[in-house]
Amino acid sequence: MENCEKIRIIKENEKNCITLVKINEKFCVKKELLGEHTVYYQLKDISHPCLPKIYEVSYENGITTVYEEYIEENEEQLSQKSEKEIIRAFKEICDVLDFLHKKDIIHRDIKPSNIIYGMDGHIHLIDFDASRIIKNDVEQDTVLLGTRGYAPPEQYGFAQTDKRSDIFSLGITLRQILGEKAEKPKYKRIIDKCTELNPDNRYQSTLEVKKALTSPNKKIYSQIAVAVVLLAFIPAVLGGMNKLQFNGNENNLDLSNNTNSQESLIKLDAPDTPHWHESGAAIGVWGNVPLSGNGREVAYRFNVYRTDSPNIKPNSQKDISVGSGYMAGNGGLLNNENILGADYEAVMAQHFGEEGYYWYEVCSIGDGEKYTDSDYVLCSHPYEYNQGKAKDPIIPINPHWITVQTEMGERYFVSIDNLEDYDDSDIIVFKFFDKDNIKVADNMLQKKQLMENNKRAYISPSIFQKDNNYRVAVAIFSAFPNERKNYLLDQALEENNLSDYLF
């Protein structure tokens, strides 16, 4: 590619060289791989939110050169997240592997280092250097690749690898990331089945794995039910008691020592009547579910879809979303009391790309202890996105740092001078870059939230490293995308209104 500037080498050995490069002010990963890796040509022609985009593939003089999307990694590793978030991430891995397997692509190197927990809170599956296309007329793989400890027996030449080989590695990876939690019965059962030596004894698809991560061990719960029935007769035999009581309540059976499962939990109500904001803003609105979230904050998950016609509804079982998000906040509480009739809102303009008709589906998220997630429900009508008459974006003026002395030391904020020019619902994104112009963090808020916080956005000092210059840039997503175009600044350019900050 032209205008390719080398930034740094990510990884290098006798077979491969992986380099971070910058092309036309955009960061990319350049791979130079020994041998012919035809799978990248197929990956270039497909798209999935959990896969890096492949921009260019070429083969010359025994070297395959690939240019692909650079995925920014979250500061907090997936293994550091909560048990619930880890399982949610693995369900995403199951989905993207199912997407690949249906196209006869086997990854063959599933392991923690090839699963990036992104800044967007979602996983991204990378490194297809060991991948292959399934061939139905061969008995074993021609080239034996993969990482020892994660690869199944057939990957060492005993048979041809197929989608069940990825399932084996998925089980090993789940055990690695869960750590001690992997010994819980509900996870141990799943991992043991994933890692059976005989592929016929494993789960036969990643969707089966996803279902197992959602469903309980029915055998265990049937045994508990039998035990409860048997126990019910003991008091009558021993003491002639008429009623069996647990914890002082005849109907309150305490199974706290047993692992919760999705089936044993109460399914939350789905958000009521999701629709687009009556003002014409690209804001999703739905009925609040106060029991969602963690008891202090309500929580929702949504997916955004695009169609070419307002009469075509998306099918979440087969259509790939163009964006997704997680929303949490105190929208369900007022003076610590649940607001049963309140609505919840989420700006979705940042997920709009091509012109067309945009839909969203939303579900309420359970706490994993008493409640499980609700079903997804689709918005009542699409949002027509047409920028034909949209005015030019309002350019943010003078992004700058604000340092505040507190009892806990210095705290760092950012702001711009012309907040008043934006609509209250407009999304303002502050992006933070280091001296090499690599983005290290971002903070996204609505204008009204900034106004409530003294016109400034907080940035955690944990992102900063000593002796490094940091600069801030701003992107604006209009809540009325048909009236005002977005202002998208992906790099902190060398301009006077982008200030330096030295740590």
Backbone torsions as a table, in degrees:
resi	resn	phi	psi	omega
1	MET	NA	148.8	178.2
2	GLU	-79.7	161.3	177.6
3	ASN	55.0	39.3	-179.2
4	CYS	-95.2	115.3	-179.3
5	GLU	-107.1	123.7	-179.7
6	LYS	-76.0	130.1	178.6
7	ILE	-100.6	-57.2	178.3
8	ARG	-164.0	157.3	175.7
9	ILE	-84.1	125.6	178.6
10	ILE	-84.0	-42.9	-176.9
11	LYS	-157.5	141.0	180.0
12	GLU	-150.5	133.2	172.3
13	ASN	-146.4	-168.2	-174.3
14	GLU	-70.3	-15.8	-177.6
15	LYS	-108.1	-30.8	-171.6
16	ASN	-135.8	152.0	171.2
17	CYS	-135.5	119.4	-179.3
18	ILE	-111.8	124.8	-173.3
19	THR	-130.0	139.0	170.5
20	LEU	-85.0	123.9	-178.2
21	VAL	-128.0	166.3	176.3
22	LYS	-125.4	125.9	-178.4
23	ILE	-126.1	115.7	-179.0
24	ASN	52.5	48.1	177.4
25	GLU	66.7	16.4	178.5
26	LYS	-120.4	132.2	179.9
27	PHE	-79.5	136.2	178.7
28	CYS	-139.0	166.4	173.3
29	VAL	-108.2	126.4	176.3
30	LYS	-105.1	124.6	179.1
31	LYS	-113.7	129.8	172.7
32	GLU	-117.0	107.0	-169.1
33	LEU	-114.8	130.5	177.9
34	LEU	-68.1	129.2	179.5
35	GLY	94.4	178.6	-177.6
36	GLU	-98.5	122.5	-178.6
37	HIS	-115.3	81.7	-172.8
38	THR	-68.2	-19.4	-178.2
39	VAL	-60.2	-28.9	-178.0
40	TYR	-67.7	-27.7	176.6
41	TYR	-65.7	-38.7	178.9
42	GLN	-72.1	-38.3	178.3
43	LEU	-63.6	-30.9	-179.8
44	LYS	-64.6	-26.6	-175.2
45	ASP	-95.1	2.5	-179.9
46	ILE	-123.3	166.6	-177.8
47	SER	-143.9	137.5	176.1
48	HIS	-154.0	139.5	-177.3
49	PRO	-58.3	-24.6	-178.0
50	CYS	-96.4	8.1	178.7
51	LEU	-118.0	141.9	175.0
52	PRO	-68.5	142.9	177.5
53	LYS	-71.6	136.9	176.8
54	ILE	-99.5	117.6	-175.4
55	TYR	-88.6	-39.2	-174.6
56	GLU	-155.9	140.0	177.5
57	VAL	-134.2	135.6	176.7
58	SER	-147.0	156.9	179.3
59	TYR	-133.7	124.8	-178.1
60	GLU	-156.8	135.1	177.1
61	ASN	53.5	40.4	175.7
62	GLY	78.3	9.1	-178.5
63	ILE	-122.8	128.9	171.8
64	THR	-94.2	124.4	178.7
65	THR	-110.0	128.2	-176.9
66	VAL	-127.2	134.6	170.6
67	TYR	-112.9	121.4	-176.7
68	GLU	-135.2	167.2	-178.4
69	GLU	-62.1	139.0	174.6
70	TYR	-89.4	121.2	-179.1
71	ILE	-99.9	122.8	178.0
72	GLU	-79.3	132.3	-176.5
73	GLU	-91.7	140.9	176.5
74	ASN	-65.0	145.9	178.9
75	GLU	-60.9	-36.0	-178.9
76	GLU	-93.2	123.2	-179.3
77	GLN	-68.0	155.9	-179.8
78	LEU	-59.0	-37.8	-179.0
79	SER	-65.5	-16.2	179.6
80	GLN	-90.8	-7.0	-177.9
81	LYS	-80.2	172.5	179.5
82	SER	-69.2	161.2	179.2
83	GLU	-56.6	-42.7	-178.8
84	LYS	-63.3	-41.4	-179.6
85	GLU	-69.3	-34.6	177.1
86	ILE	-63.5	-45.1	-179.6
87	ILE	-65.6	-39.1	176.2
88	ARG	-59.5	-42.1	179.5
89	ALA	-63.8	-40.4	-179.4
90	PHE	-69.7	-28.5	173.1
91	LYS	-65.6	-36.6	175.7
92	GLU	-64.7	-39.7	177.5
93	ILE	-62.2	-42.3	177.6
94	CYS	-58.9	-41.4	-178.7
95	ASP	-64.7	-45.8	-176.8
96	VAL	-71.5	-33.8	176.2
97	LEU	-67.6	-37.7	176.1
98	ASP	-62.3	-40.3	177.0
99	PHE	-59.4	-44.7	-179.9
100	LEU	-69.3	-43.8	-177.1
101	HIS	-63.0	-33.7	178.2
102	LYS	-68.6	-16.1	175.7
103	LYS	-104.2	15.6	176.9
104	ASP	63.7	27.6	176.9
105	ILE	-103.7	124.4	176.6
106	ILE	-108.5	127.1	-176.6
107	HIS	-69.7	-50.0	175.4
108	ARG	71.4	6.5	176.9
109	ASP	-148.5	47.9	176.9
110	ILE	-72.4	121.0	177.9
111	LYS	-162.1	164.4	-174.4
112	PRO	-55.3	-39.0	-176.5
113	SER	-70.6	-14.7	177.9
114	ASN	-100.0	8.5	175.5
115	ILE	-117.8	107.0	-178.7
116	ILE	-92.5	125.9	171.8
117	TYR	-88.7	105.5	-168.4
118	GLY	-78.6	169.9	176.9
119	MET	-63.5	-21.5	179.9
120	ASP	-83.0	1.1	179.3
121	GLY	82.8	9.8	179.5
122	HIS	-120.8	161.4	180.0
123	ILE	-87.1	156.6	176.0
124	HIS	-136.7	125.1	-178.6
125	LEU	-90.9	124.0	-175.8
126	ILE	-124.2	178.6	172.6
127	ASP	63.2	83.8	178.2
128	PHE	-101.8	24.8	-176.7
129	ASP	-65.2	-27.9	-179.8
130	ALA	-98.2	2.0	-174.0
131	SER	-71.3	161.4	178.6
132	ARG	-149.1	164.0	174.8
133	ILE	-97.4	133.9	179.5
134	ILE	-62.8	132.8	174.9
135	LYS	-120.4	120.6	-173.2
136	ASN	-77.9	-9.7	-174.7
137	ASP	-105.6	15.9	178.9
138	VAL	-125.1	156.1	-176.1
139	GLU	-97.3	-24.5	179.0
140	GLN	-150.4	165.6	-178.6
141	ASP	-70.1	144.4	177.4
142	THR	-74.9	-42.6	179.6
143	VAL	-113.0	129.6	-177.5
144	LEU	-98.0	110.7	-177.9
145	LEU	-131.5	174.7	179.2
146	GLY	125.1	175.0	-177.7
147	THR	-105.7	124.0	-179.6
148	ARG	-59.3	135.5	-177.2
149	GLY	100.7	-23.8	178.7
150	TYR	-114.6	-23.2	-176.0
151	ALA	-81.5	143.2	179.3
152	PRO	-78.7	167.6	-178.5
153	PRO	-56.4	-39.9	-176.7
154	GLU	-64.4	-18.3	-180.0
155	GLN	-77.8	-7.4	176.3
156	TYR	-102.0	16.8	171.9
157	GLY	106.6	4.1	-178.3
158	PHE	-79.6	-22.8	179.8
159	ALA	-167.2	175.5	175.1
160	GLN	-76.7	137.9	176.3
161	THR	-73.1	147.7	174.2
162	ASP	-143.4	-165.5	-174.6
163	LYS	-61.6	-24.5	178.2
164	ARG	-70.7	-20.1	175.3
165	SER	-68.6	-40.9	175.0
166	ASP	-64.8	-33.1	179.1
167	ILE	-65.7	-38.9	175.6
168	PHE	-58.5	-50.9	-179.5
169	SER	-64.6	-33.6	177.7
170	LEU	-62.7	-40.9	178.7
171	GLY	-64.4	-43.5	177.8
172	ILE	-62.1	-41.9	-179.2
173	THR	-66.4	-40.3	177.6
174	LEU	-60.5	-42.9	177.9
175	ARG	-62.2	-41.5	-177.6
176	GLN	-64.3	-45.0	-174.1
177	ILE	-78.0	-34.7	178.2
178	LEU	-71.0	-26.8	-179.9
179	GLY	64.5	-130.5	-178.0
180	GLU	-62.6	-27.8	-179.6
181	LYS	-64.9	-19.5	-179.3
182	ALA	-64.7	-17.0	179.7
183	GLU	-83.0	-7.0	174.8
184	LYS	-61.6	139.6	-175.4
185	PRO	-52.5	-40.6	-175.6
186	LYS	-66.5	-30.0	179.4
187	TYR	-89.0	-37.7	-179.2
188	LYS	-60.3	-41.4	178.3
189	ARG	-60.2	-43.8	-179.2
190	ILE	-67.1	-44.9	-178.7
191	ILE	-64.5	-42.4	179.5
192	ASP	-60.5	-39.9	180.0
193	LYS	-71.6	-36.9	177.3
194	CYS	-61.6	-35.8	-170.0
195	THR	-104.1	21.9	172.3
196	GLU	-58.8	138.7	-179.4
197	LEU	-65.3	-36.4	178.0
198	ASN	-86.1	117.5	-177.8
199	PRO	-56.3	-28.9	-178.9
200	ASP	-67.2	-20.9	-179.0
201	ASN	-93.0	-4.0	178.5
202	ARG	-84.7	174.1	165.9
203	TYR	-59.2	143.9	-175.3
204	GLN	-94.7	-4.4	175.0
205	SER	-155.7	157.9	179.3
206	THR	-71.4	-22.1	175.4
207	LEU	-68.8	-29.9	173.9
208	GLU	-67.1	-37.7	177.1
209	VAL	-64.4	-44.7	179.7
210	LYS	-60.5	-42.2	179.2
211	LYS	-63.8	-39.3	179.2
212	ALA	-65.3	-34.5	178.3
213	LEU	-70.4	-19.4	179.9
214	THR	-97.2	-32.8	-174.4
215	SER	-97.6	160.2	-179.9
216	PRO	-85.9	174.9	169.4
217	ASN	-82.6	98.0	-174.2
218	LYS	-62.1	-30.9	179.8
219	LYS	-63.3	-44.0	179.7
220	ILE	-61.6	-45.2	-176.6
221	TYR	-71.7	-29.2	175.2
222	SER	-68.5	-35.5	177.0
223	GLN	-65.9	-39.7	177.3
224	ILE	-62.3	-42.3	-179.4
225	ALA	-62.0	-42.4	178.5
226	VAL	-62.9	-42.4	-179.5
227	ALA	-61.9	-39.9	179.8
228	VAL	-63.8	-41.4	178.6
229	VAL	-61.7	-44.3	179.4
230	LEU	-63.7	-42.2	-179.7
231	LEU	-62.4	-29.6	-177.7
232	ALA	-63.2	-24.0	-179.1
233	PHE	-87.3	-18.3	-173.5
234	ILE	-63.7	-48.5	-179.2
235	PRO	-58.8	-38.7	-179.0
236	ALA	-64.6	-38.0	-179.4
237	VAL	-71.3	-43.8	-173.3
238	LEU	-82.3	-36.4	-173.3
239	GLY	-134.6	5.9	179.2
240	GLY	66.5	22.9	-179.9
241	MET	-70.3	145.9	-178.7
242	ASN	-88.2	-24.9	-175.5
243	LYS	-133.8	143.6	176.6
244	LEU	-95.5	124.4	-177.1
245	GLN	-120.6	141.7	175.2
246	PHE	-128.0	127.5	178.9
247	ASN	53.5	33.4	175.9
248	GLY	77.0	7.6	-178.5
249	ASN	-132.6	122.2	-174.1
250	GLU	-66.5	-19.2	-179.2
251	ASN	-109.7	7.6	-174.5
252	ASN	-109.6	88.2	178.8
253	LEU	-84.0	121.5	-176.0
254	ASP	-89.6	107.1	176.5
255	LEU	-111.1	32.6	-173.4
256	SER	-63.2	-22.0	179.7
257	ASN	-82.2	-8.3	178.5
258	ASN	-97.1	150.8	-176.3
259	THR	-72.7	131.5	175.8
260	ASN	-64.0	150.0	174.5
261	SER	-133.0	163.4	-178.7
262	GLN	-62.6	-36.3	-176.3
263	GLU	-70.3	-30.3	-178.1
264	SER	-80.4	-10.4	-177.3
265	LEU	-90.0	161.1	176.5
266	ILE	-83.9	127.6	178.4
267	LYS	-76.6	129.6	178.9
268	LEU	-65.9	155.8	169.8
269	ASP	-66.2	143.2	175.3
270	ALA	-73.2	149.6	176.6
271	PRO	-56.5	137.4	-173.8
272	ASP	-84.0	137.9	171.8
273	THR	41.7	60.2	175.6
274	PRO	-64.7	135.5	-177.5
275	HIS	-156.1	172.8	175.9
276	TRP	-88.0	151.5	-175.4
277	HIS	-59.3	137.5	-177.2
278	GLU	-61.8	-21.9	-178.4
279	SER	-72.8	-11.5	-174.9
280	GLY	94.4	0.8	177.3
281	ALA	-74.2	151.7	177.7
282	ALA	-80.4	60.9	-177.2
283	ILE	-121.6	122.4	174.9
284	GLY	-78.3	136.5	-179.2
285	VAL	-127.9	133.9	176.8
286	TRP	-149.6	162.1	179.6
287	GLY	-68.2	134.6	-177.0
288	ASN	-70.2	144.0	174.7
289	VAL	-116.1	92.5	-172.2
290	PRO	-59.3	-24.7	-178.5
291	LEU	-80.8	-5.3	179.7
292	SER	-74.8	170.2	176.6
293	GLY	76.7	-148.7	-171.6
294	ASN	-108.8	14.4	-180.0
295	GLY	95.5	-25.8	175.8
296	ARG	-107.3	-26.5	179.0
297	GLU	-132.8	137.1	170.9
298	VAL	-75.8	158.7	-176.6
299	ALA	-148.5	141.4	-178.2
300	TYR	-142.2	156.2	173.8
301	ARG	-126.6	138.1	179.5
302	PHE	-136.8	153.9	174.5
303	ASN	-123.8	141.0	-178.6
304	VAL	-111.3	135.6	-178.8
305	TYR	-127.0	155.3	176.7
306	ARG	-123.2	138.1	173.5
307	THR	-129.8	163.2	179.8
308	ASP	-85.9	-13.4	-176.8
309	SER	-137.6	146.0	177.4
310	PRO	-69.5	-13.8	-178.5
311	ASN	-92.1	-4.2	179.2
312	ILE	-102.2	112.3	177.1
313	LYS	-87.6	139.8	178.8
314	PRO	-69.5	152.1	176.4
315	ASN	-114.4	108.5	-174.3
316	SER	-67.0	-15.1	179.0
317	GLN	-77.3	-22.9	-177.3
318	LYS	-129.4	-22.9	-178.9
319	ASP	-86.7	142.4	178.3
320	ILE	-91.0	129.6	-179.2
321	SER	-70.4	151.8	177.4
322	VAL	-91.2	-6.9	178.7
323	GLY	-174.3	160.2	177.8
324	SER	-150.8	162.8	-178.0
325	GLY	-158.8	162.0	176.7
326	TYR	-123.5	128.0	-178.6
327	MET	-122.3	131.6	175.5
328	ALA	-141.7	148.9	179.2
329	GLY	178.5	-178.1	-178.2
330	ASN	-91.7	26.4	-179.7
331	GLY	-62.5	-17.3	-179.8
332	GLY	-95.5	3.7	-175.8
333	LEU	-128.7	140.0	173.4
334	LEU	-140.0	114.2	-173.7
335	ASN	53.6	40.9	178.4
336	ASN	66.5	15.5	177.5
337	GLU	-113.9	141.3	178.3
338	ASN	-67.0	139.0	177.4
339	ILE	-104.1	100.3	-173.9
340	LEU	-69.9	-30.7	-174.8
341	GLY	-98.3	2.5	-174.6
342	ALA	-73.2	152.9	173.1
343	ASP	-101.0	157.5	177.2
344	TYR	-118.4	144.8	-175.0
345	GLU	-128.5	148.2	175.1
346	ALA	-145.8	125.4	176.3
347	VAL	-73.5	132.0	-174.7
348	MET	-123.6	7.9	-176.7
349	ALA	-61.0	-26.8	-177.7
350	GLN	-67.8	-12.9	179.9
351	HIS	-96.2	0.0	-179.7
352	PHE	-82.0	136.7	178.0
353	GLY	-126.7	-96.3	177.8
354	GLU	-68.4	154.2	174.9
355	GLU	-66.1	150.7	-177.9
356	GLY	156.3	-152.7	-176.5
357	TYR	-117.6	126.6	-173.7
358	TYR	-112.4	135.8	179.3
359	TRP	-123.4	159.5	170.2
360	TYR	-139.9	150.5	171.7
361	GLU	-119.6	148.8	-173.8
362	VAL	-141.2	145.0	173.6
363	CYS	-133.6	156.5	174.2
364	SER	-91.9	143.9	-172.8
365	ILE	-102.3	130.0	179.5
366	GLY	-83.3	168.2	-178.5
367	ASP	-85.1	-6.1	179.4
368	GLY	77.1	-5.9	179.5
369	GLU	-105.1	-46.5	178.7
370	LYS	-118.4	-34.6	-175.4
371	TYR	-119.3	146.4	173.3
372	THR	-112.5	167.5	-175.5
373	ASP	-59.6	149.9	175.1
374	SER	-80.1	174.6	169.8
375	ASP	-70.8	155.5	172.1
376	TYR	-75.7	145.8	175.3
377	VAL	-131.4	136.6	-174.4
378	LEU	-86.1	146.0	177.3
379	CYS	-63.3	156.8	-170.3
380	SER	-71.2	-26.9	-177.0
381	HIS	-155.0	160.4	-177.9
382	PRO	-84.2	162.8	174.2
383	TYR	-101.7	119.5	180.0
384	GLU	-82.0	118.6	-177.6
385	TYR	-106.3	112.1	-177.8
386	ASN	-146.1	110.4	-174.2
387	GLN	-90.4	16.6	-175.0
388	GLY	-55.8	-34.7	-178.0
389	LYS	-112.7	9.8	-176.7
390	ALA	-69.3	136.7	178.1
391	LYS	-76.6	162.3	177.4
392	ASP	-61.4	153.2	-178.0
393	PRO	-66.1	153.7	171.4
394	ILE	-82.1	123.4	-176.0
395	ILE	-84.6	128.3	177.9
396	PRO	-65.0	138.8	-177.5
397	ILE	-104.8	127.6	171.3
398	ASN	54.0	65.0	169.8
399	PRO	-60.4	131.5	-174.1
400	HIS	-149.5	160.9	179.6
401	TRP	-89.6	148.8	173.2
402	ILE	-131.1	123.5	178.5
403	THR	-104.4	129.1	-178.2
404	VAL	-121.3	128.6	176.7
405	GLN	-85.1	124.6	178.3
406	THR	-126.1	176.3	177.9
407	GLU	-64.2	-21.7	-179.6
408	MET	-98.0	12.1	-179.8
409	GLY	103.5	-165.8	-178.7
410	GLU	-71.4	138.4	173.5
411	ARG	-124.9	141.3	-169.6
412	TYR	-111.9	133.5	179.8
413	PHE	-131.7	165.6	174.5
414	VAL	-136.0	158.6	178.2
415	SER	-159.2	176.2	172.1
416	ILE	-130.6	164.3	-173.0
417	ASP	-85.7	-18.8	-173.1
418	ASN	-117.0	43.0	177.6
419	LEU	-56.9	-32.2	-176.8
420	GLU	-63.4	-18.8	-177.9
421	ASP	-76.1	-12.7	-173.7
422	TYR	-101.4	155.8	174.7
423	ASP	-70.9	149.3	-178.3
424	ASP	-55.7	-30.4	-176.3
425	SER	-92.2	-7.1	178.3
426	ASP	-59.2	143.4	179.0
427	ILE	-95.4	128.8	178.8
428	ILE	-115.4	121.6	-177.1
429	VAL	-110.9	120.9	173.9
430	PHE	-96.5	126.1	-179.0
431	LYS	-114.3	136.6	-173.9
432	PHE	-115.4	129.8	-175.4
433	PHE	-124.7	147.1	177.5
434	ASP	-90.3	-170.6	-174.7
435	LYS	-66.0	-21.7	177.7
436	ASP	-91.3	10.7	179.6
437	ASN	64.7	27.9	175.6
438	ILE	-97.9	128.8	-178.7
439	LYS	-68.9	130.9	-178.0
440	VAL	-111.0	-16.5	179.6
441	ALA	-173.0	166.6	171.1
442	ASP	-149.9	163.9	179.9
443	ASN	-141.0	122.6	-174.3
444	MET	-115.0	124.1	-179.4
445	LEU	-141.3	155.5	169.7
446	GLN	-79.1	154.9	-179.3
447	LYS	-57.7	-40.0	-178.5
448	LYS	-65.4	-30.3	176.6
449	GLN	-69.6	-39.0	176.7
450	LEU	-63.4	-41.7	-179.9
451	MET	-62.8	-37.9	178.7
452	GLU	-69.8	-18.3	-177.9
453	ASN	-110.3	44.3	178.3
454	ASN	56.4	35.8	175.2
455	LYS	62.8	32.5	-176.7
456	ARG	-145.4	156.1	178.2
457	ALA	-117.3	138.2	-177.0
458	TYR	-84.5	144.3	173.1
459	ILE	-129.6	127.6	-176.1
460	SER	-65.9	133.8	178.2
461	PRO	-67.2	-10.1	-177.6
462	SER	-66.7	-18.8	-179.4
463	ILE	-78.8	-16.6	-171.6
464	PHE	-85.2	141.8	173.8
465	GLN	-117.8	150.5	-176.6
466	LYS	-63.7	145.9	176.2
467	ASP	58.6	44.5	177.1
468	ASN	-135.3	136.0	176.2
469	ASN	-83.4	136.3	177.6
470	TYR	-124.5	138.9	179.0
471	ARG	-128.9	159.0	-177.8
472	VAL	-119.8	137.6	172.6
473	ALA	-125.1	167.1	-173.9
474	VAL	-132.7	139.3	170.2
475	ALA	-122.6	146.5	-178.2
476	ILE	-124.4	127.1	174.2
477	PHE	-111.0	113.5	-177.8
478	SER	-70.8	135.9	175.4
479	ALA	-72.2	-13.9	176.9
480	PHE	-120.9	74.3	-171.4
481	PRO	-65.6	-19.0	176.9
482	ASN	-82.2	-11.7	-179.9
483	GLU	-106.3	-31.1	-176.6
484	ARG	-139.5	127.6	179.5
485	LYS	-71.6	154.6	177.6
486	ASN	-74.8	151.0	173.9
487	TYR	-107.3	108.5	-173.4
488	LEU	-113.3	111.5	177.3
489	LEU	-120.4	104.4	-174.3
490	ASP	-88.1	-14.0	-179.4
491	GLN	-130.0	150.1	175.3
492	ALA	-83.3	92.1	-175.5
493	LEU	-73.1	161.3	179.7
494	GLU	-77.9	81.0	179.0
495	GLU	-128.5	155.8	-175.8
496	ASN	-63.6	-28.8	-175.9
497	ASN	-87.0	10.6	175.3
498	LEU	-115.3	105.4	-169.8
499	SER	-83.8	150.0	174.4
500	ASP	-88.2	149.8	175.9
501	TYR	-141.4	121.2	-174.6
502	LEU	-102.5	131.5	177.7
503	PHE	-122.6	NA	NA
